[in-house]
Amino acid sequence: MILSQTILLVEDDVSISEMVTQYLENEGYSIHHAFNGSEAEHKLQHHQYDIIILDVMLPEKGGLQLLQDLRQHSVVPVLMMSAKGSDVDKALGLGFGADDYLAKPFSLIELLARVNALIRRYAQYAKQSSQQDEILLSHHGLCINLTNYSVQKNNEQLHLTATEFQLLTLLVKNPKRVYTKEQICQLIWEEGYFGDDNKINVHIRRLRAKIEDDPSNPTIIQTIWGIGYKCGEAT
């Protein structure tokens, strides 16, 4: 099946770029290339992309700085890649606004699965419904619009990524249910849980920073120690 999605691949290693390009093009994706941060920045100013695959270590402008600048105005999904696979680097990449992280060396099959999952999630997030009536959820001062995928807090617009929106909606829709990290991985990322808490923890922390009055003492997204997370009941 031929896909219409366009990917910006930002990778300074030519051999990796060619390998990834050939594989993803065989799957129907259109690939634009950038081999340094400045070139990527220029392309982002002139093109719209469905997903960005972004290496951390880039010449001229680093991947994390590029990501931080991008998140000032865009929620396009970003898959980070890096030979640095430590928890610290993962937390830093996700904390700057990445949706997912893939450590080098990686399997092309795993890369494709992550790309497909991010694109499906973002397509759902960005789709404008043709319904006349808005579908709203209200909880703890939040107004979650399921029709246009927006969130307001005390009438102020919040800027959530597709991943953050899905996490929030999942929990608010089921306020009495505790979700394990394994269940969250399956429902949000469509993948199994392999004991790596970092990705989930960072996304939860970033979401709390946007929606909680006091992120250090959260009332909307509560941690159930040793199990997972739940949505706090409205008072």
C-alpha positions in Angstrom: 0.0 0.0 0.0 1.4 3.4 -1.0 1.4 6.0 1.8 1.3 9.7 1.4 3.2 10.6 4.5 6.4 12.6 4.2 9.3 12.1 6.7 12.1 14.5 7.4 15.2 12.3 8.2 17.9 14.3 10.0 21.0 12.1 10.2 24.6 13.1 9.5 25.8 9.6 8.9 25.3 9.0 5.1 25.3 5.2 5.3 22.6 5.2 8.0 20.6 7.8 6.1 20.7 5.8 2.9 19.8 2.5 4.7 16.8 4.1 6.5 15.7 5.9 3.4 15.7 2.8 1.2 13.8 0.8 3.8 11.1 3.4 4.5 10.7 4.3 0.8 10.1 0.6 0.1 7.2 0.9 2.7 5.7 3.8 0.7 7.0 6.8 2.6 8.4 9.9 1.0 11.8 10.9 2.6 13.4 14.4 2.7 17.0 14.5 4.0 19.0 16.9 6.2 22.5 16.1 7.2 22.9 18.9 9.8 20.8 20.9 12.1 20.9 24.1 10.1 19.7 22.3 6.9 16.9 20.7 8.9 15.8 24.0 10.3 15.7 25.4 6.7 13.6 22.5 5.5 11.2 22.8 8.4 10.5 26.4 7.5 9.5 25.5 4.0 7.8 22.1 4.3 5.2 20.3 6.4 6.1 16.8 7.6 4.1 14.0 9.1 7.0 12.9 11.3 10.6 13.8 12.0 13.3 11.2 12.6 16.0 13.2 14.4 19.5 12.2 15.4 20.8 13.7 18.7 24.4 14.4 17.6 24.4 16.7 14.6 26.9 19.3 13.2 26.1 23.0 13.2 23.0 22.7 15.4 22.4 19.8 17.7 19.3 17.6 17.6 18.1 18.6 21.1 18.4 22.3 20.4 16.5 21.8 17.1 13.8 19.9 18.9 13.5 22.5 21.6 13.1 25.2 19.0 10.6 23.1 17.1 8.4 22.5 20.1 7.8 26.3 20.5 5.4 26.2 17.5 4.8 22.6 16.4 3.5 19.3 17.8 4.7 17.2 14.8 5.8 13.8 16.1 9.5 13.4 16.6 11.4 10.1 16.9 14.9 10.7 18.4 17.8 8.5 17.4 21.2 8.4 19.2 24.1 6.1 20.0 23.8 7.4 23.5 21.2 5.0 25.0 21.5 5.8 28.7 18.5 6.8 30.8 19.8 10.3 31.1 19.9 10.9 27.4 16.5 9.3 27.0 15.0 11.6 29.7 16.7 14.6 28.1 15.4 13.8 24.6 11.8 13.1 25.8 11.9 16.0 28.2 12.6 18.4 25.3 9.5 17.2 23.6 10.4 14.0 21.7 7.5 11.5 21.3 9.7 8.4 21.2 13.4 7.4 21.4 15.4 4.7 19.5 18.9 3.9 20.5 21.5 2.9 17.9 22.2 0.3 16.7 18.5 -0.4 15.9 16.4 -2.8 13.9 14.8 -1.4 10.8 11.7 -3.4 11.6 11.5 -1.7 15.0 12.1 1.7 13.4 9.2 1.1 11.0 6.9 0.0 13.8 7.6 3.1 15.8 7.2 5.4 12.8 3.9 3.7 11.9 2.6 4.1 15.5 3.6 7.7 15.8 1.9 8.5 12.4 -1.3 6.8 13.4 -1.4 8.7 16.7 -0.7 12.0 15.2 -3.3 11.5 12.4 -5.9 10.9 15.0 -4.8 13.9 17.0 -4.7 16.3 14.1 -7.9 15.2 12.4 -10.6 17.8 12.4 -14.0 16.2 13.0 -17.0 17.1 10.8 -19.4 16.8 13.8 -21.3 20.0 14.6 -21.4 19.4 18.3 -18.2 19.4 20.3 -17.4 16.4 22.5 -16.0 17.6 25.7 -14.6 16.2 28.9 -14.4 18.3 32.0 -12.1 17.3 34.9 -10.3 19.3 37.6 -10.6 22.6 35.8 -9.6 21.0 32.5 -11.8 21.1 29.4 -10.7 18.4 26.9 -12.2 18.8 23.5 -12.3 15.4 21.8 -13.6 17.0 18.6 -10.6 19.2 17.8 -8.1 17.6 20.1 -7.5 20.7 22.3 -7.2 21.2 26.0 -7.9 24.3 28.1 -7.3 24.9 31.8 -9.2 27.8 33.3 -10.0 29.0 29.8 -6.3 29.1 28.8 -5.2 26.9 25.9 -2.6 24.3 26.7 -0.2 23.0 24.1 0.0 19.2 24.4 1.7 16.9 22.0 -0.3 14.0 20.5 1.3 11.6 23.1 0.4 13.9 26.0 -3.2 14.3 24.7 -3.7 10.6 24.4 -2.2 9.9 27.9 -4.5 12.6 29.5 -7.6 11.4 27.6 -6.9 7.7 28.5 -6.8 8.5 32.2 -9.6 11.1 32.4 -12.0 8.9 30.5 -11.5 6.1 33.1 -11.0 8.0 36.4 -11.4 5.0 38.7 -9.1 2.7 36.8 -5.4 2.2 37.6 -3.3 1.6 34.5 -0.1 -0.4 34.7 2.9 0.8 32.8 2.6 -2.3 30.6 -1.0 -1.3 29.7 0.0 2.3 29.0 2.8 1.1 26.7 0.3 -1.1 24.8 -2.5 1.5 24.5 -0.4 4.6 23.8 2.7 3.3 22.0 1.2 0.0 20.7 4.2 -1.9 21.9 5.1 -4.3 24.7 6.6 -3.2 28.0 10.2 -4.3 28.6 10.8 -2.9 32.0 12.0 0.5 30.8 10.1 3.0 33.0 11.9 6.0 31.7 9.8 6.9 28.6 6.5 6.7 30.5 7.9 8.6 33.5 9.2 11.4 31.4 5.9 11.8 29.5 3.9 11.8 32.7 6.2 14.4 34.3 6.0 16.6 31.2 2.2 16.3 31.1 1.9 17.1 34.8 4.0 20.3 34.3 1.4 21.5 31.9 -1.9 20.5 33.6 -1.2 20.4 37.4 -1.4 23.4 39.7 1.5 21.9 41.7 3.3 19.3 39.6 5.3 18.1 42.6 2.0 17.3 44.4 -0.3 16.2 41.5 -4.0 15.8 41.9 -5.0 15.0 38.3 -2.5 12.3 37.4 -1.7 10.3 40.5 1.0 7.7 41.0 0.0 4.3 42.4 3.3 3.1 43.6 4.4 -0.2 42.3 1.5 -0.4 39.9 1.1 2.6 37.6 -1.1 5.7 37.3 -4.7 6.8 37.6 -6.7 10.0 37.3 -7.5 11.6 40.6 -11.2 12.0 41.2 -12.7 15.4 40.9 -13.4 17.2 44.1 
